[in-house]
Amino acid sequence: MNKEETQSSIYSILNEVIEGLDVVQSSNKPKIDNNSVLQNDLGLDSLSLAELAVRIEMKFGVDVFENLVPITVGDVINELNISD
């Protein structure tokens, strides 16, 4: 999977996780880009981060939280690209 495909997959997974948050309404859904901070910009709490980690590991077979706690969406994508 190339970097663009990885990015698209991560954005999709993030959208699914964000849609599951009770506090996010469709009109207030945050814009996702590589500089988005997972907790501050996207509103992910520890439970949401755990769900994100599980979904990413199921899709890619990589635990992106194993070596570091990613801060931004770009950190997640970079960790996946390093693991390829």
Secondary structure in CASP SS format (residue, H / E / C, confidence):
PFRMAT SS
TARGET T0000
AUTHOR 0000-0000-0000
METHOD secondary structure of the structure
MODEL  1
M C 1.00
N C 1.00
K H 1.00
E H 1.00
E H 1.00
T H 1.00
Q H 1.00
S H 1.00
S H 1.00
I H 1.00
Y H 1.00
S H 1.00
I H 1.00
L H 1.00
N H 1.00
E H 1.00
V H 1.00
I H 1.00
E H 1.00
G C 1.00
L C 1.00
D C 1.00
V C 1.00
V C 1.00
Q C 1.00
S H 1.00
S H 1.00
N H 1.00
K C 1.00
P C 1.00
K C 1.00
I C 1.00
D C 1.00
N C 1.00
N C 1.00
S C 1.00
V E 1.00
L C 1.00
Q C 1.00
N C 1.00
D C 1.00
L C 1.00
G C 1.00
L C 1.00
D C 1.00
S H 1.00
L H 1.00
S H 1.00
L H 1.00
A H 1.00
E H 1.00
L H 1.00
A H 1.00
V H 1.00
R H 1.00
I H 1.00
E H 1.00
M H 1.00
K H 1.00
F H 1.00
G C 1.00
V C 1.00
D C 1.00
V C 1.00
F C 1.00
E C 1.00
N C 1.00
L C 1.00
V C 1.00
P C 1.00
I C 1.00
T E 1.00
V H 1.00
G H 1.00
D H 1.00
V H 1.00
I H 1.00
N H 1.00
E H 1.00
L H 1.00
N H 1.00
I H 1.00
S H 1.00
D C 1.00
END
